[in-house]
Amino acid sequence: MVADRRDPLYEGVNSEGSRVRRPKSPHLTIYKFRLSMLMSIGNRLAGVASTAGLGMFAYWLRGLARGGVTYQRSNALLGHPVARLTLAGWCAASIYHLVAGLRHLIWDDAHRLEKTQINQDGPRTLMMTMMMTTIVLGSLTLRAKRRRGSQS
């Protein structure tokens, strides 16, 4: 094994203005990129997407509350294929954020913290997200088809 000869310290200045040597913070150049790192970043992005998607839901609720033309307009806009794709992404992001949040709650309770367990739970989290998203979107699609069929 080759010894790492990089200097783990850097020259800095403390709050009094004196020069000090401080440890370098580990960065992507130190850590090997892993699925758990990508999932952590993804969880944060999913939280942002989930929150942003609430705007579309609020728009639909506003149309529902006002009724009439406003409701028809919001339904027409949200029925557009691009909006439907966006809603599907919102659904997937919200479910992923939920499942990853549950994973973090398990960690907060000091369970499944071994490296092998963390590496096992990453793909499981992704699989659960895909399964739950498929179930939710599939059931919504079937419900919409039944409603259209009964209106004919």
Number of C-alpha atoms within 10 A of each C-alpha: 3 4 5 7 6 6 8 12 12 11 11 12 11 11 6 6 8 8 11 11 12 13 11 11 9 9 8 7 7 8 9 9 10 10 13 15 13 11 18 14 11 16 20 14 14 24 19 15 18 21 14 12 18 13 11 17 13 11 16 20 14 14 18 16 11 11 13 10 11 16 18 14 14 18 15 11 14 19 13 11 10 11 14 13 13 15 19 16 17 22 21 22 25 22 22 26 22 18 19 24 14 13 17 15 12 13 13 11 9 10 13 17 13 10 9 9 11 17 15 13 16 19 14 13 18 15 13 15 21 14 12 17 20 15 12 14 15 12 12 12 12 11 12 12 12 11 11 10 9 8 7 5
